[in-house]
Amino acid sequence: MHFFLNAEFHQEYITRYADLSNGVFSCPQMHAILDSMVAVMTPEMTGQTAKWGGTVTGWQANVQTLKDYIDARCAAISSGMVDCYNLTGPFDLTVNVDPPGSGEVKVNSEWVPYYPWTGVYYGNITTLFKANAFTGYTFDYWESTNHTFTQPDSLNDTLNLTMSDSVIAHFIADAVIPPPPPPGVPNPSTYTGFHMPTAFSPNGDNTNETLIFYAGWDVLSYDLKIYDRWGNKVFESSNLDPYVYWDGMYQGKLVNTGVYSYTVNFVLEDAGPQKKTGNITVLR
């Protein structure tokens, strides 16, 4: 074939053949299609053989013949790839991502459908890898158990397989940038400590509607809880969900006017764990 004198065609033809053999033309996929057809036909076969002749046993034998052909064809394709195209192998290749759900990997022309996933590939031909990070992650590096990537920190790299292998695409979580303070809230870089107001008035006049507390730049973490006079926790906030302030609602209703107690545990950069308690008056 003169086409095979073209290195690019040679590469794409063979790797695409391997990709399809691992996908739509794989033995598990072909068996699944046949089984789905058999499941539809099986309930009808007794009536069909009674009307048109033959036996259900004979039909089942024919189905088995098809299954045997699929298995034999898969084996023939694998050996044929080696003999016809001067390849080595076949080799099992397991592909995974770390951490789970952080990204995806394309092997040659196909994105891997799930992780970990194992396919059959060959040597004496270049196997291509491409990484794609999902939102919130950035690609970090490739890892191979039995081979060496030439550009392990590149989104695209290749391997020339000489044996079975496991490949992992590693991703790292992007830094979470906290949202800017809401209007009217001081920038925490300008003050220290934890500051709690003594009152607010959620009465709908758009003035002092929300209990806004301040955590300064030296507050590494905090956990705030507010209770009514019967000890029910009516509000909670922490540094894990910054800029969530109390609007005076509890279980879908505005709380009554009165005095509410709070406890806040926080950690200062220099002084370590701290605890602060006090009261808040809800006005109308």
C-alpha positions as CSV (number, residue, x, y, z in Angstrom):
1,M,0.0,0.0,0.0
2,H,1.6,3.3,-1.1
3,F,-0.4,5.1,1.5
4,F,1.8,3.4,4.1
5,L,4.8,5.2,2.7
6,N,3.4,8.3,4.3
7,A,4.5,8.3,8.0
8,E,1.5,10.3,9.1
9,F,-1.0,8.0,7.4
10,H,0.8,5.0,8.7
11,Q,0.6,6.3,12.3
12,E,-3.1,7.4,12.1
13,Y,-4.3,4.3,10.3
14,I,-2.8,1.8,12.8
15,T,-3.7,3.7,15.9
16,R,-7.2,4.3,14.7
17,Y,-7.5,0.6,14.0
18,A,-6.4,-0.1,17.6
19,D,-8.8,2.5,19.0
20,L,-11.8,1.0,17.3
21,S,-10.7,-2.5,18.4
22,N,-10.8,-1.1,22.0
23,G,-14.2,0.6,21.4
24,V,-17.1,-0.1,19.2
25,F,-15.5,-3.2,17.6
26,S,-14.2,-4.7,20.9
27,C,-15.4,-8.2,21.9
28,P,-17.3,-6.9,25.0
29,Q,-19.1,-4.3,22.9
30,M,-19.9,-6.7,20.1
31,H,-21.2,-9.3,22.6
32,A,-23.3,-6.7,24.3
33,I,-25.0,-5.8,21.0
34,L,-25.6,-9.4,20.2
35,D,-27.0,-10.1,23.7
36,S,-29.4,-7.1,23.4
37,M,-30.7,-8.6,20.1
38,V,-31.0,-12.1,21.6
39,A,-32.9,-10.7,24.6
40,V,-35.5,-9.2,22.2
41,M,-35.8,-12.3,20.0
42,T,-35.8,-15.0,22.7
43,P,-39.4,-14.6,23.9
44,E,-40.6,-14.9,20.2
45,M,-38.5,-17.9,19.2
46,T,-41.0,-20.6,20.4
47,G,-43.7,-19.2,18.3
48,Q,-41.4,-18.5,15.3
49,T,-40.2,-22.1,15.2
50,A,-43.7,-23.5,15.6
51,K,-44.8,-21.4,12.5
52,W,-41.8,-21.5,10.3
53,G,-39.9,-24.7,11.4
54,G,-36.6,-25.3,13.1
55,T,-36.1,-25.5,16.9
56,V,-35.2,-23.2,19.7
57,T,-32.2,-25.4,20.4
58,G,-31.0,-25.0,16.9
59,W,-31.4,-21.2,17.0
60,Q,-29.5,-21.1,20.3
61,A,-26.7,-23.1,18.7
62,N,-26.6,-20.5,15.8
63,V,-26.4,-17.7,18.4
64,Q,-23.4,-19.5,20.0
65,T,-21.8,-19.8,16.6
66,L,-22.0,-16.0,16.2
67,K,-20.5,-15.5,19.7
68,D,-17.6,-17.9,18.8
69,Y,-17.0,-16.0,15.6
70,I,-16.8,-12.7,17.5
71,D,-14.2,-14.2,19.9
72,A,-12.2,-15.7,17.0
73,R,-12.4,-12.4,15.0
74,C,-11.0,-10.4,18.0
75,A,-8.1,-12.9,18.3
76,A,-7.5,-12.7,14.5
77,I,-7.5,-8.9,14.5
78,S,-5.0,-8.8,17.4
79,S,-2.6,-11.3,15.7
80,G,-3.2,-9.7,12.3
81,M,-2.2,-6.3,13.7
82,V,1.2,-7.7,14.7
83,D,1.8,-9.7,11.5
84,C,0.5,-7.2,8.9
85,Y,1.9,-4.0,10.4
86,N,5.1,-5.3,12.0
87,L,3.9,-4.4,15.5
88,T,4.8,-6.0,18.9
89,G,2.4,-7.0,21.6
90,P,-0.4,-6.8,22.2
91,F,0.0,-5.1,25.5
92,D,-2.6,-4.2,28.1
93,L,-2.7,-0.5,28.9
94,T,-4.5,0.8,32.0
95,V,-5.3,4.5,32.1
96,N,-6.4,6.4,35.2
97,V,-6.7,10.0,36.5
98,D,-5.7,11.4,39.9
99,P,-7.6,12.6,41.8
100,P,-10.8,11.0,40.5
101,G,-13.1,13.4,38.6
102,S,-10.3,15.9,38.0
103,G,-9.8,15.5,34.2
104,E,-9.8,13.1,31.3
105,V,-7.4,11.4,29.0
106,K,-7.4,10.9,25.2
107,V,-5.5,7.8,23.9
108,N,-4.8,8.3,20.2
109,S,-8.2,9.3,18.7
110,E,-10.5,8.3,21.6
111,W,-11.3,9.8,25.0
112,V,-11.2,7.2,27.7
113,P,-14.8,6.5,28.7
114,Y,-14.2,5.8,32.4
115,Y,-11.4,5.4,35.0
116,P,-9.6,3.2,35.6
117,W,-9.9,1.8,32.0
118,T,-7.9,-0.9,30.3
119,G,-7.4,-1.3,26.5
120,V,-5.1,-3.3,24.2
121,Y,-2.4,-1.5,22.4
122,Y,0.8,-2.3,20.4
123,G,4.5,-1.6,20.3
124,N,6.6,-0.4,17.3
125,I,4.0,2.4,16.9
126,T,3.7,5.6,18.8
127,T,0.8,5.7,21.3
128,L,-0.5,9.3,21.8
129,F,-1.8,10.7,25.1
130,K,-3.6,14.0,25.7
131,A,-4.8,15.3,29.0
132,N,-7.8,17.7,29.6
133,A,-8.4,19.2,33.0
134,F,-11.9,19.7,34.2
135,T,-13.1,23.0,35.7
136,G,-11.3,23.7,39.0
137,Y,-8.2,21.7,38.1
138,T,-5.0,22.0,36.2
139,F,-2.9,19.3,34.6
140,D,0.2,18.4,36.5
141,Y,2.1,15.5,35.1
142,W,2.0,12.0,33.5
143,E,3.1,8.9,35.4
144,S,4.0,5.6,33.7
145,T,4.8,2.4,35.6
146,N,7.0,0.7,33.0
147,H,7.9,3.4,30.5
148,T,9.2,7.0,30.6
149,F,7.4,10.0,29.2
150,T,9.7,12.5,27.4
151,Q,7.6,15.5,28.4
152,P,5.7,14.4,31.6
153,D,4.5,17.9,32.4
154,S,3.0,18.5,28.9
155,L,-0.6,18.1,28.1
156,N,0.4,16.0,25.1
157,D,3.0,13.2,25.2
158,T,3.7,9.8,23.7
159,L,4.9,6.3,24.5
160,N,6.4,3.5,22.5
161,L,5.1,0.5,24.3
162,T,7.4,-2.5,24.9
163,M,5.3,-4.1,27.6
164,S,2.0,-3.7,29.4
165,D,1.7,-0.6,31.4
166,S,-0.4,1.7,33.7
167,V,-0.6,5.4,32.9
168,I,-1.9,8.0,35.3
169,A,-2.7,11.6,34.4
170,H,-2.2,13.7,37.6
171,F,-4.1,17.0,38.1
172,I,-4.0,19.6,40.9
173,A,-6.9,21.6,42.3
174,D,-6.8,25.3,41.4
175,A,-6.4,27.8,44.2
176,V,-9.7,29.0,45.5
177,I,-9.9,32.8,45.4
178,P,-12.3,34.0,48.0
179,P,-15.0,36.4,46.7
180,P,-14.6,40.1,47.4
181,P,-16.5,41.4,50.5
182,P,-20.0,42.6,49.8
183,P,-20.7,46.3,49.6
184,G,-20.3,48.0,52.9
185,V,-18.1,45.2,54.4
186,P,-14.5,46.4,55.2
187,N,-11.6,44.7,53.4
188,P,-10.3,42.1,56.0
189,S,-6.7,43.1,55.1
190,T,-7.2,46.3,57.0
191,Y,-8.1,45.0,60.5
192,T,-7.4,42.2,62.9
193,G,-9.4,39.9,65.1
194,F,-13.1,38.9,65.0
195,H,-15.7,41.7,65.4
196,M,-19.4,41.2,66.1
197,P,-22.0,44.0,66.2
198,T,-24.4,44.2,69.1
199,A,-27.7,44.7,67.2
200,F,-29.4,44.8,63.8
201,S,-32.9,45.4,62.5
202,P,-34.3,43.1,59.8
203,N,-37.5,45.1,59.3
204,G,-37.5,45.7,55.5
205,D,-36.3,49.4,55.6
206,N,-33.0,48.4,53.8
207,T,-31.0,49.8,56.7
208,N,-29.0,47.5,59.0
209,E,-31.0,44.5,57.6
210,T,-28.2,42.0,58.1
211,L,-25.9,41.0,60.9
212,I,-22.5,41.6,59.4
213,F,-19.5,40.4,61.4
214,Y,-15.9,41.0,60.5
215,A,-13.0,38.4,60.4
216,G,-9.6,40.2,60.1
217,W,-6.6,39.2,58.1
218,D,-5.1,37.3,61.0
219,V,-8.1,35.1,61.5
220,L,-7.1,31.7,60.0
221,S,-10.5,30.1,60.6
222,Y,-13.7,30.7,62.6
223,D,-17.0,28.9,63.5
224,L,-19.9,31.2,64.6
225,K,-23.1,30.0,66.2
226,I,-26.1,32.0,67.3
227,Y,-28.8,30.8,69.7
228,D,-32.2,31.9,70.9
229,R,-33.1,32.1,74.6
230,W,-34.3,28.4,74.6
231,G,-30.9,27.2,73.2
232,N,-32.0,26.6,69.6
233,K,-29.3,27.3,67.1
234,V,-30.8,29.8,64.7
235,F,-27.7,30.6,62.6
236,E,-24.2,29.2,61.8
237,S,-21.4,30.5,59.7
238,S,-17.7,29.6,59.2
239,N,-14.7,30.5,57.0
240,L,-15.6,27.6,54.8
241,D,-18.5,29.7,53.5
242,P,-17.4,33.3,53.8
243,Y,-19.6,36.4,53.6
244,V,-22.7,34.5,54.7
245,Y,-24.5,36.7,57.2
246,W,-27.6,36.4,59.3
247,D,-30.7,38.0,57.8
248,G,-32.8,37.2,61.0
249,M,-34.5,34.2,59.4
250,Y,-34.9,30.9,61.2
251,Q,-36.8,27.9,59.7
252,G,-38.2,30.2,57.0
253,K,-39.5,32.9,59.3
254,L,-38.1,36.1,60.8
255,V,-37.2,35.6,64.5
256,N,-38.9,37.6,67.2
257,T,-37.3,40.7,68.5
258,G,-35.1,40.1,71.6
259,V,-31.7,39.2,72.7
260,Y,-29.7,36.3,71.1
261,S,-26.5,34.8,72.3
262,Y,-23.5,33.9,70.2
263,T,-20.3,31.8,70.5
264,V,-17.5,32.1,68.0
265,N,-14.4,29.9,68.1
266,F,-11.6,31.3,65.9
267,V,-7.9,30.8,65.3
268,L,-5.5,33.7,65.1
269,E,-2.3,33.6,63.1
270,D,-0.1,34.5,66.1
271,A,-2.2,33.8,69.2
272,G,-3.8,30.5,68.2
273,P,-7.3,29.3,69.2
274,Q,-9.6,31.9,70.7
275,K,-13.2,31.9,71.9
276,K,-15.6,34.9,72.1
277,T,-19.2,35.0,73.4
278,G,-21.7,37.8,73.6
279,N,-25.3,38.9,72.9
280,I,-27.0,40.4,69.8
281,T,-30.3,42.3,70.0
282,V,-32.7,41.9,67.1
283,L,-34.8,45.1,66.6
284,R,-37.6,46.0,64.4
